[in-house]
Amino acid sequence: MLLNRSVSIFLRGRKALVNETLVKDYNRFLNNVSLARKLPAIREMVDIQQKSSQTMISFAAGMPSFEMSPFQEATFKLKDGSSLTMDETSIKKLTPYTSSQGLPELVELLEKLQIEEHNPPTCRISCNGEGREMDLVVTTGNQDGLCRLDPHGCNVLGVDSDQEGMKPSHLREILSRWNPSDVSKPRQEVPDIPRILYLNPNGGNPTGAGLTMERKKEIYEIARNYNLLIIEDDPNYYVQFTRPRVPSFLSLDEDGRVIRLDSFSKVLSAAGLRLGFVTGPKLLLQRLVLHTVAGVLHSSSLPQILAFQLLNQWGFEGFRNYADEVSQFYLKKRNMLLAAAGKWLTGLAEWTVPNGGLFLWIKILGIDDTHKMITDKAIEKQVLLVPGNAFFQDSGKKSSYVRASFSDQTWEEMDEGMRRLAELIKEELKGKKED
């Protein structure tokens, strides 16, 4: 959301009941619209039918008849020579409405994946029925999950980051205007106290920075101190360039304060599938389901069926092996762009080596605002980048940065693109001197 401040604190002024590490009052993170939503009776019947045995006779929901569906079978060939076949049984799952939480078998499989990959403490502790236990909801891509969590009308504070991600020292500085005991005070007394901490922990867009484990632990303790809910937006988790992967905030979450957003877009190179999933405390994810009901009813069944069959065929180990291949592929692409940038931009620009993701964040030396240079003149030179101000909350703010993607370019394109950018920078610097 913010340019060189990859973390934001969303401010929400609702009454909090406690100031303890264990989250007990999830209502303090919800707005009035979310609190007012209820599950329609028809949706409830759909969920019941999905979980019922084949002997159930349902007259409840107006499901279309499979007899009138033009689809019968589909086969998808995979690059390893194998294939996925959607037979009549699978195709039938496209006919009815499905659960707003997601295709039940995919939800179950993804829950197992999350437990194996992150080993969340919330799956190991007794929650006493208070809704802190882990749950999972399928979304129409990672962005969909983030939009469902967006607290309407919030105030936003930016927290500085560097090459290791968000700076805990600056987070403490911002929070120091409040006392930790303020989280238990009525809304009228502290209406603007922060409630939610949002961050990109790996390959953060646009900087490519990633949080170290030390910083994650420090940030989690700060969140405990101020009873912050952490939204861990992590589409690049499997596109980390170091091994072992840095563990997630979900793996640290003993309190039930982390909501994690995942995506298949990068790891399967299939952003068009629009398939993501959210993991977090059951009570909060039930609110996400209600938001889905009020909007699209449920994510498309076709990509859910494809993902389920692919993961089921590969197994978790096969999925991880493929994810490793993906990260190695993008690591080579990153190194190619670094070489091209070093060849043409040395002395004209600076950059930090990204430890994940798909982007190189470049600071142009001697130019304090790249917007016009990129949006007008760069296009004339047939090189397309994103100006830095596009990532600020205030897009009118000046930025000396540009963002370059290295995901889908050949070496020749990278080399020529950086040459064109260097030529443009030199022209801009010359024009400034003449002025």
Secondary structure as UniProt FT lines:
FT   STRAND          7..11
FT   HELIX           26..29
FT   HELIX           32..36
FT   HELIX           41..51
FT   TURN            54..55
FT   HELIX           66..68
FT   STRAND          74..77
FT   TURN            79..80
FT   STRAND          83..86
FT   HELIX           88..91
FT   HELIX           92..94
FT   TURN            100..101
FT   HELIX           104..118
FT   HELIX           121..123
FT   TURN            128..129
FT   STRAND          134..139
FT   HELIX           142..149
FT   TURN            152..153
FT   STRAND          155..159
FT   STRAND          161..162
FT   TURN            163..164
FT   STRAND          165..166
FT   HELIX           168..175
FT   TURN            176..177
FT   HELIX           180..184
FT   TURN            187..189
FT   TURN            191..192
FT   STRAND          194..199
FT   TURN            205..207
FT   HELIX           213..226
FT   STRAND          229..233
FT   TURN            235..236
FT   HELIX           237..239
FT   HELIX           250..252
FT   STRAND          258..263
FT   TURN            265..269
FT   HELIX           271..273
FT   STRAND          276..281
FT   HELIX           282..295
FT   HELIX           301..345
FT   TURN            347..348
FT   STRAND          349..351
FT   STRAND          359..364
FT   TURN            365..366
FT   HELIX           371..372
FT   HELIX           373..378
FT   HELIX           379..380
FT   TURN            381..382
FT   STRAND          386..387
FT   HELIX           388..391
FT   TURN            395..396
FT   STRAND          401..405
FT   HELIX           411..434
//
